[in-house]
Structures are given as C-alpha cells and as structure tokens.
C-alpha cells in the first residue's frame, strides 16, 4: 500500500468514526476540504479534491469490508472514476 493511500485512509478514519450518523455527501465534502487545504488552497479544480476524497472513502470502506469490488463483466464505477 502506498504512503498516499495510507495517509488517505488515516484521514478518512478521522472523519468516518461516526460514518453511519453522517450523510455521505457531507463526509466527502469534509475530506475534499481537508485535501484542498493540504494542497495549499489553490484556486480552481475543486473536482480534483472531490475525486480524491471519493477515492479515499471508497478505499476506507473496502478496507473495512463495508463494500466489495464489483465482479461484474461491465465497467466498474471504481474503474470509471479512479483508474
């Protein structure tokens, strides 16, 4: 596991302790904001921060067995968004 992935999982863990009591959109928004701050608050490209937050949450859920990778034959959402 890369250092970036480990850092993302650690950051998600900070916010996701009350994941069941929180709206997924709100959680991703908090993570995206944290990522934006970590990048030095640059102007423009908020989708970069949002997609990084989505991926971090997805990896966190995978690591805890809450979701599993799709085994379907068609393109997966993960592949469409993160690869």
C-alpha positions as CSV (number, residue, x, y, z in Angstrom):
1,X,0.0,0.0,0.0
2,X,1.4,3.4,-1.0
3,X,2.1,6.2,1.5
4,X,-0.6,8.3,-0.2
5,X,-3.1,5.6,0.2
6,X,-2.2,5.1,3.9
7,X,-2.5,8.8,4.5
8,X,-5.9,8.9,2.8
9,X,-7.1,6.0,4.9
10,X,-5.9,7.7,8.1
11,X,-7.6,11.0,7.1
12,X,-10.9,9.2,6.4
13,X,-10.7,7.3,9.7
14,X,-10.6,10.7,11.5
15,X,-13.9,11.8,9.9
16,X,-15.6,8.4,9.5
17,X,-15.8,7.5,13.1
18,X,-19.4,8.5,13.0
19,X,-20.0,7.5,9.4
20,X,-23.4,5.9,10.0
21,X,-24.7,9.1,11.6
22,X,-23.4,11.3,8.8
23,X,-24.5,12.0,5.2
24,X,-22.0,10.5,2.7
25,X,-22.0,13.8,0.8
26,X,-21.1,15.7,3.9
27,X,-18.3,13.3,4.7
28,X,-16.8,13.6,1.2
29,X,-17.2,17.4,1.4
30,X,-15.1,17.5,4.7
31,X,-12.5,15.2,3.2
32,X,-12.3,17.3,0.0
33,X,-11.9,20.4,2.0
34,X,-9.0,18.8,4.0
35,X,-7.3,17.8,0.8
36,X,-7.8,21.3,-0.7
37,X,-6.1,22.8,2.4
38,X,-3.3,20.2,2.3
39,X,-2.6,21.3,-1.3
40,X,-2.2,24.9,-0.2
41,X,-5.8,26.1,-1.1
42,X,-5.2,26.6,-4.8
43,X,-7.8,28.3,-6.9
44,X,-9.9,26.2,-9.4
45,X,-10.2,22.5,-10.0
46,X,-12.4,21.5,-7.0
47,X,-13.2,18.3,-8.8
48,X,-9.6,17.1,-8.1
49,X,-10.2,17.4,-4.3
50,X,-13.7,15.8,-4.6
51,X,-12.5,12.8,-6.5
52,X,-9.5,12.2,-4.2
53,X,-12.0,12.4,-1.2
54,X,-14.4,9.9,-3.0
55,X,-11.5,7.5,-3.7
56,X,-10.2,7.8,-0.1
57,X,-13.7,7.0,1.3
58,X,-14.1,4.1,-1.2
59,X,-10.7,2.6,-0.1
60,X,-11.6,3.0,3.5
61,X,-14.9,1.2,3.0
62,X,-13.2,-1.6,1.0
63,X,-10.5,-2.0,3.8
64,X,-13.3,-2.5,6.4
65,X,-15.3,-4.8,4.2
66,X,-18.3,-2.5,4.1
67,X,-18.3,-2.6,0.3
68,X,-16.6,-5.0,-2.1
69,X,-15.2,-4.6,-5.6
70,X,-17.6,-5.3,-8.4
71,X,-17.1,-8.7,-10.1
72,X,-19.5,-7.9,-12.9
73,X,-18.4,-8.0,-16.5
74,X,-19.2,-4.4,-17.3
75,X,-17.1,-1.4,-16.4
76,X,-17.0,-0.8,-12.7
77,X,-17.6,2.6,-11.1
78,X,-14.2,2.4,-9.5
79,X,-12.6,1.9,-12.9
80,X,-14.5,4.8,-14.4
81,X,-13.6,7.2,-11.6
82,X,-10.2,6.2,-10.3
83,X,-8.2,4.4,-12.9
